[in-house]
Amino acid sequence: MLKTFVWLHRWLGVVLCLLFAIWFASGAVLLFVPFPSLDPGEARARADPVAPGRVTVRPQVALAGVRGGTSLRLVGRLGTPVYVVGSATGDRAVSAETGAALAELTPGQAGAIASRFGGAPASRVVGPIRYDQWIVHQAFDHARPLYRVSLADRHATQLYVSAQTGEVVQETRGYERAWNWLGAVVHWLYFTPLRRFFSAWDQTVWWVSLVGLGMTVVGIGLGVYRTAKKMGSERPAVSPFKGWLKWHHILGLSGGVVVLTWIFSGWLSMDHGRLFSRATTPERRLAAYEGTPLAEALGQVDLDRLRRLGDATLVRFSVVGGRLVVASLGPSGSSVLVGADTPLSRTSAVLVTKALQAAYPESHVSPPEALGPDDFYAKAEGAPAGTESYRLTGAYQARVFVNPATGEIVAVVNRSRAAYDWVYYALHSFNFPGLLALPVLRALIVLPLLALGFALCITSIVVGIRRLRIVAAA
């Protein structure tokens, strides 16, 4: 059995040691340069105004005009209002002035939109394209295909404009693209030919991480066994080896737990509901929360009031407890219409509470709580600023995060999901409560640990190369 474990650790190490070294090095880059993204609030602040005064088509007509339409929003596109209907096959644009389905943007239109959004002239327009390195995530599926527009600014900015809707959905800068090839792209195995096929990428990273986890466990066990055996000999010592193998043994004893922790928590990043629950709302509970289909609720819209929404850059239509919520979002804040009520600054907490009670009848719903800037679970789930938390107690216990501007559920964190947030979000990147607001201290803690893991991997590479030479010479 010992020989089998030695053989497994040796040859799995030969295969994976370089990848492990890359993971630790790229993790250090990710501490300072995350994967490019466009903050939704910033996107709304820079987008074209909706021009609601020009809306003549009722929203229910626009929704009915797209087969399988399940969601609806109103945006501005080069000075005109446009309904965007979401469906399983992607977003479709419908003119809010005529009700006609709109064709894909031309390159000139995409360049004009990007120029207005970015505040700089468009120097090059490519596309429409379906994939490249910075829009490979499935979150962009609804907006495909997209134009990639390069701006003539000092940041070498590139904006991605949906050819269907005219919305800007991604922004990258030159330094982000360069550093991410050394960071997120290699750390997540985020290469476009693999990542564009989610299932293949998911299985690849999951299995590679799991094999690496097994190799690390075996290595720690062998390291402890070798030390215990040597300490019980006539000439006690920490390690029975010499040279690089000795350094590998000692670093494995001191840094093996670090490697095990990161590989285990990194493996869990690919859980996707395998062991822990997701943060999404099950369909049956979501239907109970909404209370009525969107197509029926849209009949509550008063077109005259819709035209007086002001300087919105995005209008979202959602349903909470059978009531239509029309959220007008713009640079100066938000305004909410609930049915025929007077405009509010947010969705009524009473309405949200009743809707949650309908969705979770076995639980008691507490009043909403405003989130602190460093709320651990809100950070772990990527909840936007202003999100509120409702606690469910009783048979089913959880925290439900709700966007008060739209009434939409952002995330549901039950006990299983809370455990996941700790063992992945906190453990993998040291996003522990108390460190969230202290990025410099967090970096000073994480960097030495990454360096320790990297040094262990370097010894693995050297030992592995020497083993391959021995085999080749034989």
Secondary structure, 3 states (H helix, E strand, C coil): CHHHHHHHHHHHHHHHHHHHHHHHHHHHHHHHCCCCCCCHHHHHHHCCCCCHHHCCCCHHHHHHCCCCCCEEEEEEECCEEEEEEECCCCCEEEECCCCCECCCCCHHHHHHHHHHHHCCCEEEEEEEECCCCCCCCHHHHHHCCEEEEEECCCCCCEEEEECCCCCEEEEECHHHHHHHHHCHHHHCCCCHHHHCCHHHHHHHHHHHHHHHHHHHHHHHHHHHHHHHHHHCCCCCCCCCCCHHHHHHHHHHHHHHHHHHHHHHHHHHCCCCCCCCCCCCCCHHHHHHHHCCCHHHHHHHCCHHHHCCCCCCCEEEEEEECCEEEEEEEECCEEEEEECCCCCECCCCHHHHHHHHHHHCCCEEECCCEECCCCCHHHHHCCCCCCCEEEEEEECCCEEEEECCCCCCEEEEEEHHHHHHHHHHHHHHHCCCCCCCCCHHHHHHHHHHHHHHHHHHHHHHHHHHHHHHHHHHHC
